[in-house]
């Protein structure tokens, strides 16, 4: 067997080995990720099961838990806090709208008085 033939056989064998599916060892196992709440998410949307081989984006994550009930508890608390903040914003916006309406009414009344004085 010539050297070139031997190299070709080795190259083909290496390619075959690389094509074989590799299953990595996972000693950590599954865990539960809690996403940060946004939009109209539910608790079920926030919690998902993952492994070390899944992508977890730090900026979108509230926490990572080994226990699903702990993850659900945290998701519930986080969702309540988020909904509370949304309610505060909504109330502030309603107060602003009412104040703006009051100012516009006073402005209109002042214009009417000025028109009568002319």
Residue frames as a rotation matrix with the C-alpha (Angstrom) as fourth column:
UNK 1
0.590 0.807 0.000 0.00
0.807 -0.590 0.000 0.00
0.000 0.000 -1.000 0.00
UNK 2
-0.256 -0.682 0.685 1.35
0.650 -0.646 -0.400 3.34
0.716 0.343 0.609 -0.94
UNK 3
-0.806 -0.169 -0.567 1.66
0.562 -0.519 -0.644 6.28
-0.186 -0.838 0.514 1.44
UNK 4
-0.855 0.518 -0.027 -0.97
-0.489 -0.787 0.377 8.33
0.174 0.336 0.926 -0.46
UNK 5
-0.179 0.806 -0.565 -3.46
-0.064 0.563 0.824 5.47
0.982 0.184 -0.049 -0.26
UNK 6
-0.361 -0.029 -0.932 -2.80
0.859 0.379 -0.345 5.12
0.363 -0.925 -0.112 3.47
UNK 7
-0.969 -0.004 -0.247 -3.35
0.104 -0.914 -0.392 8.87
-0.224 -0.405 0.886 4.01
UNK 8
-0.585 0.799 -0.137 -6.59
-0.560 -0.276 0.781 8.69
0.586 0.534 0.609 2.03
UNK 9
-0.100 0.530 -0.842 -7.83
0.402 0.796 0.453 5.75
0.910 -0.293 -0.292 4.13
UNK 10
-0.630 -0.190 -0.753 -6.96
0.776 -0.188 -0.601 7.58
-0.028 -0.964 0.266 7.37
UNK 11
-0.958 0.279 -0.060 -8.70
-0.283 -0.955 0.083 10.72
-0.034 0.097 0.995 6.12
UNK 12
-0.324 0.879 -0.351 -11.85
-0.348 0.234 0.908 8.74
0.879 0.417 0.230 5.21
UNK 13
-0.194 0.196 -0.961 -11.85
0.735 0.679 -0.010 6.99
0.650 -0.708 -0.275 8.58
UNK 14
-0.863 -0.170 -0.476 -11.57
0.457 -0.665 -0.590 10.31
-0.216 -0.727 0.652 10.43
UNK 15
-0.780 0.626 -0.013 -14.44
-0.537 -0.657 0.530 11.74
0.323 0.420 0.848 8.41
UNK 16
-0.132 0.725 -0.676 -16.59
0.120 0.688 0.716 8.71
0.984 0.013 -0.177 9.34
UNK 17
-0.441 -0.102 -0.892 -15.77
0.871 0.190 -0.453 9.17
0.215 -0.977 0.005 13.03
UNK 18
-0.974 0.038 -0.222 -16.70
0.024 -0.963 -0.270 12.84
-0.224 -0.268 0.937 12.85
UNK 19
-0.572 0.807 -0.145 -20.03
-0.446 -0.158 0.881 12.02
0.688 0.569 0.450 11.18
UNK 20
-0.371 0.430 -0.823 -21.08
0.659 0.746 0.093 9.75
0.654 -0.508 -0.560 14.05
UNK 21
0.404 0.619 0.673 -23.54
-0.108 -0.699 0.707 11.41
0.908 -0.359 -0.216 16.40
UNK 22
-0.682 -0.684 -0.259 -22.00
0.275 0.089 -0.957 12.39
0.678 -0.724 0.127 19.68
UNK 23
0.547 0.837 0.010 -24.12
0.240 -0.168 0.956 12.37
0.802 -0.521 -0.293 22.83
UNK 24
-0.394 -0.756 0.523 -22.47
-0.301 -0.431 -0.851 14.43
0.868 -0.493 -0.057 25.54
UNK 25
-0.358 0.194 -0.914 -22.66
0.808 0.554 -0.199 13.51
0.468 -0.810 -0.355 29.21
UNK 26
-0.160 0.400 0.903 -24.99
-0.299 -0.891 0.342 15.68
0.941 -0.215 0.262 31.28
UNK 27
-0.572 -0.120 -0.811 -24.46
0.651 0.534 -0.539 15.18
0.498 -0.837 -0.227 35.01
UNK 28
-0.970 0.234 0.059 -26.35
-0.231 -0.830 -0.508 18.37
-0.070 -0.507 0.859 35.86
UNK 29
-0.573 0.800 0.178 -29.66
0.791 0.597 -0.138 17.23
-0.216 0.062 -0.974 34.38
UNK 30
-0.093 0.637 0.765 -32.75
0.646 -0.546 0.534 19.30
0.757 0.544 -0.361 33.79
UNK 31
-0.697 -0.001 -0.718 -33.55
0.592 -0.566 -0.574 22.56
-0.406 -0.825 0.394 35.55
UNK 32
0.272 0.914 0.301 -36.18
0.962 -0.251 -0.107 25.24
-0.022 0.319 -0.947 35.25
UNK 33
-0.826 -0.547 0.135 -35.65
0.562 -0.819 0.119 28.72
0.045 0.174 0.984 33.87
UNK 34
0.247 0.877 -0.413 -37.90
0.815 -0.419 -0.401 31.66
-0.525 -0.237 -0.818 34.73
UNK 35
-0.349 -0.293 0.890 -38.07
0.812 -0.569 0.131 34.36
0.468 0.768 0.436 32.05
UNK 36
-0.897 0.098 -0.431 -38.61
0.140 -0.862 -0.487 38.02
-0.419 -0.497 0.760 32.90
UNK 37
-0.007 0.975 0.222 -42.27
0.769 0.147 -0.622 38.94
-0.639 0.167 -0.751 32.46
UNK 38
-0.854 -0.128 -0.504 -43.33
-0.171 -0.845 0.506 41.09
-0.491 0.519 0.700 29.53
UNK 39
-0.725 0.614 -0.314 -46.43
-0.457 -0.088 0.885 41.76
0.516 0.785 0.344 27.48
UNK 40
0.272 0.909 0.317 -49.29
-0.939 0.179 0.295 39.42
0.212 -0.378 0.901 28.26
UNK 41
-0.514 -0.560 -0.649 -47.20
-0.382 0.827 -0.411 36.51
0.768 0.037 -0.640 29.51
UNK 42
0.755 0.644 0.125 -48.64
-0.453 0.374 0.809 33.90
0.474 -0.668 0.574 31.82
UNK 43
0.363 -0.609 0.705 -46.78
-0.754 0.252 0.606 31.91
-0.547 -0.752 -0.368 34.44
UNK 44
0.625 -0.058 0.779 -46.68
0.291 0.943 -0.163 29.00
-0.725 0.329 0.606 32.00
UNK 45
0.896 -0.313 0.313 -45.00
0.213 -0.317 -0.924 31.23
0.389 0.895 -0.217 29.39
UNK 46
0.607 -0.657 0.447 -42.38
-0.753 -0.655 0.062 32.30
0.252 -0.375 -0.892 31.91
UNK 47
0.115 -0.539 0.834 -41.21
-0.690 0.561 0.458 28.88
-0.715 -0.628 -0.308 33.18
UNK 48
0.751 0.102 -0.652 -39.55
-0.576 0.585 -0.571 26.33
0.323 0.805 0.498 30.93
UNK 49
0.773 -0.466 0.430 -37.43
0.068 0.735 0.675 23.22
-0.631 -0.492 0.600 31.36
UNK 50
0.717 -0.608 -0.342 -33.84
-0.611 -0.311 -0.728 23.36
0.336 0.731 -0.594 30.10
UNK 51
0.779 -0.620 -0.091 -30.50
0.606 0.708 0.363 21.57
-0.161 -0.338 0.927 30.20
UNK 52
0.192 -0.796 -0.574 -26.94
0.152 -0.553 0.819 22.89
-0.969 -0.245 0.015 30.14
UNK 53
-0.643 -0.456 0.616 -26.99
0.621 0.160 0.767 22.49
-0.448 0.876 0.180 26.35
UNK 54
0.342 0.819 0.461 -29.93
0.931 -0.363 -0.045 24.89
0.130 0.445 -0.886 25.85
UNK 55
-0.571 -0.509 0.644 -29.39
0.475 -0.845 -0.247 28.60
0.670 0.164 0.724 25.25
UNK 56
0.373 0.611 -0.698 -30.28
0.926 -0.290 0.241 30.81
-0.055 -0.737 -0.674 28.20
UNK 57
-0.075 -0.349 0.934 -30.12
0.446 -0.849 -0.282 34.57
0.892 0.395 0.219 27.67
UNK 58
-0.612 -0.304 -0.731 -29.03
0.786 -0.127 -0.605 36.28
0.091 -0.944 0.317 30.87
UNK 59
-0.984 0.176 -0.013 -30.81
-0.175 -0.982 -0.074 39.54
-0.026 -0.070 0.997 30.06
UNK 60
-0.274 0.936 -0.220 -34.15
-0.605 0.010 0.796 37.72
0.747 0.351 0.564 29.60
UNK 61
-0.085 0.138 -0.987 -33.88
0.397 0.913 0.093 35.53
0.914 -0.383 -0.133 32.71
UNK 62
0.516 0.342 0.785 -35.27
-0.606 -0.502 0.617 36.10
0.605 -0.794 -0.051 36.22
UNK 63
0.023 -0.499 0.866 -33.80
-0.917 0.335 0.217 32.93
-0.398 -0.799 -0.450 37.69
UNK 64
-0.098 -0.124 -0.987 -32.79
-0.557 0.829 -0.049 29.29
0.825 0.545 -0.151 37.27
UNK 65
0.051 0.257 0.965 -34.13
-0.978 0.210 -0.004 26.62
-0.203 -0.943 0.262 39.65
UNK 66
-0.915 -0.355 -0.194 -33.60
-0.375 0.923 0.082 22.93
0.150 0.148 -0.978 40.17
UNK 67
-0.700 0.714 0.028 -37.10
0.505 0.522 -0.688 22.57
-0.505 -0.467 -0.726 41.63
UNK 68
-0.628 0.506 0.591 -40.12
0.545 -0.257 0.798 23.28
0.556 0.823 -0.114 39.38
UNK 69
0.402 0.837 -0.371 -42.33
0.871 -0.224 0.438 24.42
0.284 -0.499 -0.819 42.26
UNK 70
-0.007 -0.501 -0.865 -39.73
0.622 -0.680 0.388 27.03
-0.783 -0.536 0.316 43.29
UNK 71
-0.915 -0.312 0.256 -39.55
0.381 -0.455 0.805 28.25
-0.134 0.834 0.535 39.69
UNK 72
-0.212 0.925 0.314 -43.36
0.701 -0.080 0.709 28.50
0.681 0.370 -0.631 39.54
UNK 73
0.419 0.327 -0.847 -43.46
0.875 -0.396 0.280 30.36
-0.244 -0.858 -0.451 42.87
UNK 74
-0.448 -0.678 -0.582 -40.87
0.433 -0.735 0.522 32.87
-0.782 -0.018 0.623 41.67
UNK 75
-0.842 0.189 0.505 -42.69
0.464 -0.224 0.857 33.29
0.275 0.956 0.101 38.34
UNK 76
0.185 0.976 -0.111 -45.96
0.877 -0.113 0.468 34.00
0.444 -0.184 -0.877 40.16
UNK 77
0.292 -0.152 -0.944 -44.31
0.701 -0.638 0.320 36.61
-0.651 -0.755 -0.080 42.40
UNK 78
-0.736 -0.665 -0.126 -42.51
0.363 -0.545 0.756 38.22
-0.571 0.510 0.643 39.48
UNK 79
-0.591 0.600 0.539 -45.69
0.634 -0.068 0.770 38.35
0.499 0.797 -0.340 37.40
UNK 80
0.443 0.760 -0.474 -47.66
0.893 -0.328 0.309 39.95
0.079 -0.561 -0.824 40.26
UNK 81
-0.041 -0.554 -0.831 -44.94
0.504 -0.730 0.462 42.57
-0.863 -0.400 0.309 40.72
UNK 82
-0.905 -0.296 0.306 -44.89
0.393 -0.304 0.867 43.27
-0.164 0.905 0.392 36.97
UNK 83
-0.186 0.926 0.329 -48.67
0.782 -0.064 0.620 43.60
0.595 0.373 -0.712 36.82
UNK 84
0.421 0.275 -0.864 -48.54
0.826 -0.511 0.240 45.93
-0.375 -0.815 -0.442 39.85
UNK 85
-0.521 -0.688 -0.505 -46.03
0.339 -0.710 0.617 48.18
-0.783 0.150 0.603 38.10
UNK 86
-0.802 0.296 0.519 -48.22
0.509 -0.118 0.853 48.21
0.314 0.948 -0.055 34.97
UNK 87
0.249 0.944 -0.217 -51.22
0.916 -0.156 0.369 49.20
0.315 -0.291 -0.904 37.10
UNK 88
0.116 -0.299 -0.947 -49.18
0.617 -0.725 0.304 52.05
-0.778 -0.620 0.100 38.67
UNK 89
-0.882 -0.471 0.012 -48.23
0.274 -0.492 0.826 53.30
-0.384 0.732 0.563 35.21
UNK 90
-0.454 0.799 0.396 -51.83
0.700 0.045 0.712 53.07
0.551 0.600 -0.579 34.03
UNK 91
0.427 0.610 -0.667 -53.03
0.896 -0.387 0.220 55.03
-0.124 -0.692 -0.712 37.08
UNK 92
-0.279 -0.622 -0.732 -50.36
0.414 -0.766 0.493 57.69
-0.866 -0.165 0.471 36.57
UNK 93
-0.936 -0.041 0.349 -51.35
0.347 -0.255 0.902 58.04
0.052 0.966 0.253 32.92
UNK 94
-0.013 0.997 0.078 -55.02
0.871 -0.027 0.491 58.37
0.491 0.074 -0.868 33.87
UNK 95
0.324 0.051 -0.945 -54.13
0.728 -0.651 0.214 61.09
-0.604 -0.757 -0.248 36.41
UNK 96
-0.712 -0.653 -0.259 -52.11
0.288 -0.608 0.740 62.87
-0.641 0.452 0.621 33.72
UNK 97
-0.691 0.511 0.511 -55.01
0.585 -0.019 0.811 62.69
0.424 0.859 -0.285 31.26
UNK 98
0.348 0.856 -0.382 -57.43
0.923 -0.243 0.297 64.07
0.161 -0.456 -0.875 33.86
UNK 99
0.036 -0.426 -0.904 -55.02
0.526 -0.761 0.380 66.89
-0.850 -0.489 0.196 34.75
UNK 100
-0.906 -0.389 0.165 -54.52
0.320 -0.374 0.871 67.71
-0.277 0.842 0.463 31.08
UNK 101
-0.278 0.893 0.353 -58.29
0.793 0.006 0.610 67.75
0.542 0.450 -0.710 30.53
UNK 102
0.449 0.416 -0.791 -58.68
0.838 -0.503 0.211 70.10
-0.310 -0.757 -0.575 33.52
UNK 103
-0.414 -0.691 -0.592 -56.02
0.335 -0.720 0.607 72.43
-0.847 0.053 0.530 32.16
UNK 104
-0.877 0.124 0.463 -57.63
0.450 -0.121 0.885 72.42
0.166 0.985 0.050 28.71
UNK 105
0.141 0.988 -0.063 -61.02
0.927 -0.110 0.358 73.24
0.347 -0.109 -0.931 30.29
UNK 106
0.322 -0.106 -0.941 -59.49
0.615 -0.732 0.293 76.16
-0.720 -0.673 -0.171 32.25
UNK 107
-0.761 -0.646 -0.067 -57.72
0.320 -0.463 0.827 77.36
-0.565 0.607 0.559 29.11
UNK 108
-0.546 0.648 0.531 -61.00
0.696 -0.003 0.718 77.31
0.467 0.761 -0.449 27.18
UNK 109
0.452 0.724 -0.522 -62.76
0.892 -0.384 0.240 79.20
-0.027 -0.574 -0.819 29.99
UNK 110
-0.103 -0.584 -0.805 -59.98
0.422 -0.758 0.497 81.82
-0.901 -0.289 0.324 30.01
UNK 111
-0.905 -0.208 0.372 -60.29
0.415 -0.227 0.881 82.21
-0.099 0.952 0.291 26.21
UNK 112
-0.075 0.969 0.236 -64.04
0.882 -0.046 0.470 82.67
0.466 0.243 -0.851 26.52
UNK 113
0.457 0.192 -0.869 -63.56
0.723 -0.649 0.236 85.41
-0.519 -0.736 -0.435 29.14
UNK 114
-0.548 -0.740 -0.391 -60.97
0.283 -0.604 0.745 87.16
-0.787 0.297 0.540 26.97
UNK 115
-0.744 0.328 0.582 -63.32
0.615 -0.004 0.789 86.99
0.261 0.945 -0.198 23.97
UNK 116
0.325 0.926 -0.190 -66.14
0.924 -0.268 0.273 88.56
0.202 -0.265 -0.943 26.01
UNK 117
0.233 -0.324 -0.917 -63.81
0.531 -0.748 0.399 91.39
-0.815 -0.580 -0.002 27.11
UNK 118
-0.746 -0.589 0.310 -62.92
0.553 -0.290 0.781 92.33
-0.370 0.754 0.543 23.52
